[in-house]
Amino acid sequence: MIGNDIIDLAQSRIESNWQRKGFIEKLFTTEEQQFIKEYHEPEIMVWLLWSMKEAAYKIYNRQTKIREFSPKKLCCSFDSLKFDQVEGKVSCGEKAYYTQTVITNECIHTIAVNDFKDINNVIEVENPEIVKDKNGIPYLKTAETLQDISISHHGRFEKKVTLLNSLLNQKG
């Protein structure tokens, strides 16, 4: 399964005051709050963590059909934290989601998968035919079947991603 989230940093600066009283405490665990406090660019860390949570939540929602976004139930950790690329994990109860994030001056884009072997099989899809189920969960319509897809848009950016190996399995 696949999830993704994109954050337009210019748009987030207009829409959200992450420094307002209670914002950080409401959304992030104690450990995540410490990441924000200690990171050399706290604003980037806020949106990195948020993006990881959102991408993982899209898989969680697809798996459980539960539409309850409780950000503190989604706990982020890092395997690798570089200035422009981050690898991590988001845990939600017994479930684990593996993430890769690309950070630019303009945006933060995170993809999440529930099976680590899929982390390098994510592809962006241009002009896909999308259908949604009764829960509003999107699927990529192909000639043969419906395929999991994740759609994210914020400000100037939009990303539609799916898993390459799932598409190849349909054709093979």
WOLIN-V776336 format. One record per residue. N is the residue number from 1. RES is the residue in one small letter. OMEGA is omega in whole degrees, -180 to 180 (999 if undefined). Layout:
n = {N	N}
res = {RES	RES}
omega = {OMEGA	OMEGA}
This chain:
n = {1	2	3	4	5	6	7	8	9	10	11	12	13	14	15	16	17	18	19	20	21	22	23	24	25	26	27	28	29	30	31	32	33	34	35	36	37	38	39	40	41	42	43	44	45	46	47	48	49	50	51	52	53	54	55	56	57	58	59	60	61	62	63	64	65	66	67	68	69	70	71	72	73	74	75	76	77	78	79	80	81	82	83	84	85	86	87	88	89	90	91	92	93	94	95	96	97	98	99	100	101	102	103	104	105	106	107	108	109	110	111	112	113	114	115	116	117	118	119	120	121	122	123	124	125	126	127	128	129	130	131	132	133	134	135	136	137	138	139	140	141	142	143	144	145	146	147	148	149	150	151	152	153	154	155	156	157	158	159	160	161	162	163	164	165	166	167	168	169	170	171	172}
res = {m	i	g	n	d	i	i	d	l	a	q	s	r	i	e	s	n	w	q	r	k	g	f	i	e	k	l	f	t	t	e	e	q	q	f	i	k	e	y	h	e	p	e	i	m	v	w	l	l	w	s	m	k	e	a	a	y	k	i	y	n	r	q	t	k	i	r	e	f	s	p	k	k	l	c	c	s	f	d	s	l	k	f	d	q	v	e	g	k	v	s	c	g	e	k	a	y	y	t	q	t	v	i	t	n	e	c	i	h	t	i	a	v	n	d	f	k	d	i	n	n	v	i	e	v	e	n	p	e	i	v	k	d	k	n	g	i	p	y	l	k	t	a	e	t	l	q	d	i	s	i	s	h	h	g	r	f	e	k	k	v	t	l	l	n	s	l	l	n	q	k	g}
omega = {-172	172	176	177	176	179	173	-175	178	179	180	179	178	-171	-171	172	-175	-179	-179	-177	174	-176	-177	-178	-178	-170	-169	177	178	179	179	177	178	176	-178	-177	-174	-176	-176	174	-175	179	179	179	177	-175	174	180	179	-180	177	-180	-179	-179	179	-180	180	176	180	179	178	-179	-170	-173	178	179	178	180	177	-171	-178	175	178	-173	-176	171	-176	171	-179	-177	176	-174	-177	-179	-176	172	-177	-178	174	179	175	-174	-179	-176	178	179	-176	-173	169	-178	172	-180	174	176	-175	-175	172	-180	179	169	179	175	179	178	-174	-178	180	-172	179	180	-179	177	174	-177	178	176	-179	170	-174	169	179	177	-176	178	-180	-179	-176	175	174	179	175	-180	-174	-169	172	-176	175	174	175	-178	176	174	178	179	-176	-170	174	177	175	-175	176	179	-179	-175	178	177	-180	179	179	-176	-175	999}
